[in-house]
C-alpha cells in the first residue's frame, strides 16, 4: 500500500521498491540530493510527537500522540508507528542486481495502521507491534505524514533498548 502511495505522489504509472524516499518522492541518487535533505532538517517541524513504549516479550506496546499546529497541515495527516531494523542482507536472484548481495538499513518490519489527525490537530495511537522472530528490530519510529502527498511533518526515533521492559 505504501509503495502505491509513493507511486501516486510521484505520478508514476508503475509501482517499484525505491531505494530512498524523501518527502514522498523517490530519490534515485540520494547522495546528490544531500543538500536538499539537509535543508529539510533546517525547517521547523510541522508536528510534535510524544511516545511511550514498553517491551513485553516479543511485543512492543506503544502509546503515541501528536499535535499538528497549523490547520492547513491537518487534513489527511496520520500518525504512524513502525519497528525498523538495520544490517539486513538479501541475495538477489533476478533482474539487474542478480547475484548481488544487498545490504539494507531502516527496513520497516512492522507498521501500525495509523491514526488520523483530528480537526483540532491531535492524534492518539495505542498499538502493539510484534518483534521480528530474528530479533533484529532495534528502533521504534513514530511519524506524522500526509499520505496523499508524502510529506512527513515530523518523525521521532527511539532505540528499543531505551524502552522499559
N, C-alpha and C positions, 0 to 999 in steps of 0.2 A: 504494500500500500504506500509506504513512504517513497519507494522508487517511482511509483506512478505520480506522486505529488511533485517530486523533483522534475520529472519529465514535463508535467503540466506547467510548472513555474518557469521552465526553460523553453517552453513552446516546442517541445520535441514530439515527433510522431512515433517514437520508439522508446522502449524502456531498457536501460542498461544499468550496470553497477558502476557508479562513478568512483574515482579514487578519492577525490576531495570535493565536498560541497560546502560553499561559503555563502551564507545568507540565502540559501535555497537555490543557488546557481552552481552548476558543475564547473569545476576549475580544472582545465586539462593540464596546465603546468603551474601548480600552486607555488612553486618557488619563485616564478616570475611575478606572481601576484602578492609577494610578501609585503610590499608597501601598502597595498590595498587592505590586506589582512591586518597589518599594524594600525592602519587608520581606524579600523573598527574598534580596536582596543582603546583608542583615544576618545571615542564618542561616549557620552554618558549612557548608562543602561536605561532602557525604557521600562524596565520592571525590576521589582525586588523579589527575592526568593528566600524562604527560610525552610530548612528541612530538619527533621529529627528521624534518626534511623536506629533500629535495633536488630542485631543478628540473632536469630533463633534457629539453631541447627543449620539446615540447608535453605533457609528462607531469610530474607531481609524485609522487616516491616518498616514502612516509610510513611511518615506524615509530612506532607509538604504544603506550603501555602505560598501564594504570590500576589503581588499588587501591581497593577498597571495604572500609573497615574494619569496619563493622557487618554481622554475619552476616544480620541481618534485612533488609538492603537488597540483598543479593546475588542472590536468586532472580530470574530473568528479566532482570537488568540486562545491558546490552550497551554496548560501546564502539564508537562510530561516528566516522568522519572524513568531512568534506564540504568541497567548494570552494564559496564563495559569491561573488556579485557584487553591487555597488551600482550605482545610476544607470541601471537598465534602464527602458525605456518600452514600453508596448503601447497600441495603438489598439483600443478595444473596439468590436466590430461588432454586438453584440446585447445584449439584456437591459436591466436598469435603468441601466447605465452606457453604453449605446450612444452612440457619437460622442465619448466622453470619452477623453483620453489619460491613462493611469495611469502613475505613477512607482513603481518598485519598488526596494527595498533589501534586502539579506540574502537574495537569491534563491539557492536551492541549485541549483548547476549540475551537480554530481557528488556521489554519496553512496556510501560503502562499504557492503557487506553487513553489516558489524559483526562483533564478536567477543564471545562470551558471557563473562561474569564467572564464574570457576570457584568451587568450594566454598571455596577458600582466600582468595577475594576478589580474584584477579588476572585481568586480561585483557590480551592482547597482540594487536596487529593490524599486519600489514605489508601495504600495499596500494599500488597505483599508480592515480592519478586523472588522466584526460585533461583538459587545459586546454581550455576552450571555444574554438572557432575564432575568435570575435570578440576574444579576448584579454582579456576582462573577467572575471577571477577573482582579485580582489586579496586574498582571505582564505582561510586554511585554518582550519577549525573542527573541534575534537575534542570529543566529549561522551559522557558516560555517562548512559544513560537506561533507565528501566524502561518498556518499550514497552507493557506491559499497562495501566498506569495513567497513563503520560505523564510521570511525574516525572523531571526532569533532576537528576541527583545532582551534576554538575559539568560545566562547559564551559570551553574554552580556545580563544582566537582568536589566530592568528598571521598577520600580513600576509605575503603571498607574497614581498614584497620582502626580508623577513628570512631567506628560505630560501637556502641555498647553491646555487650553480649548478654 
